[in-house]
Amino acid sequence: MFGLGMQELIIILVIVLILFGAKRLPELAGGIGKAIKNFKKGMNEPDEIDVTPKKPVDEGKPTDEKKV
């Protein structure tokens, strides 16, 4: 796994535990899980950007409004 052995993974886990604390680890794991889920969802969905050209508005054309 990425060229890391069991000792390296344990050392990384201990450092993360020291930095963030035991109470915060489930919160971090949940945030990382949601980020990965949203990333995968975003990769599978089509782009939502509409690039079709809009018709120009003709300002000289009379409107349906009645003038008093």
Backbone torsions as a table, in degrees:
resi	resn	phi	psi	omega
1	MET	NA	99.1	178.5
2	PHE	57.4	21.6	179.3
3	GLY	74.5	14.8	179.1
4	LEU	-101.3	135.7	177.1
5	GLY	-91.0	-179.6	-178.7
6	MET	-64.3	-38.2	-179.5
7	GLN	-64.1	-42.3	-179.7
8	GLU	-64.5	-41.4	179.3
9	LEU	-64.4	-39.1	178.1
10	ILE	-65.4	-41.8	178.8
11	ILE	-62.7	-43.3	178.5
12	ILE	-62.7	-43.1	179.0
13	LEU	-61.9	-41.4	178.9
14	VAL	-65.1	-41.4	179.3
15	ILE	-63.9	-43.3	178.2
16	VAL	-63.3	-41.1	178.9
17	LEU	-62.6	-40.5	178.5
18	ILE	-67.9	-42.6	-177.1
19	LEU	-68.0	-44.3	-171.7
20	PHE	-104.2	-21.3	179.8
21	GLY	86.7	159.0	-175.8
22	ALA	-70.3	-31.6	-178.6
23	LYS	-70.9	-28.5	-174.4
24	ARG	-90.6	-16.9	-177.4
25	LEU	-59.6	-45.5	178.3
26	PRO	-62.1	-35.3	178.3
27	GLU	-65.4	-43.5	178.1
28	LEU	-65.1	-43.0	-179.9
29	ALA	-63.2	-40.9	177.7
30	GLY	-63.7	-41.4	178.2
31	GLY	-64.7	-41.0	178.2
32	ILE	-66.1	-40.5	178.4
33	GLY	-62.0	-43.6	178.6
34	LYS	-65.5	-38.4	179.6
35	ALA	-64.8	-42.7	178.7
36	ILE	-65.2	-41.6	179.4
37	LYS	-62.0	-45.3	179.3
38	ASN	-66.7	-35.4	178.1
39	PHE	-64.9	-46.3	178.6
40	LYS	-63.9	-39.8	178.4
41	LYS	-63.6	-41.4	179.2
42	GLY	-67.9	-30.8	178.5
43	MET	-72.6	-30.2	-177.4
44	ASN	-86.8	-23.8	-178.9
45	GLU	-81.4	147.5	176.1
46	PRO	-70.9	160.4	179.0
47	ASP	-64.3	141.8	-179.1
48	GLU	-100.3	5.2	-178.5
49	ILE	-81.7	124.1	179.8
50	ASP	-93.5	115.7	-177.0
51	VAL	-108.7	13.5	178.0
52	THR	-72.3	138.5	-179.0
53	PRO	-69.9	143.0	178.9
54	LYS	-90.5	151.0	176.5
55	LYS	-72.9	136.1	178.7
56	PRO	-69.5	146.3	178.8
57	VAL	-83.0	126.2	179.3
58	ASP	-89.9	109.4	-176.6
59	GLU	-77.7	-20.0	-179.5
60	GLY	-83.8	-9.8	-177.9
61	LYS	-78.0	135.0	179.8
62	PRO	-67.8	148.3	-178.5
63	THR	-97.1	174.6	179.8
64	ASP	-80.8	-6.8	-177.8
65	GLU	-72.3	140.7	179.2
66	LYS	-90.9	135.1	177.4
67	LYS	-92.5	140.8	-178.2
68	VAL	-94.5	NA	NA
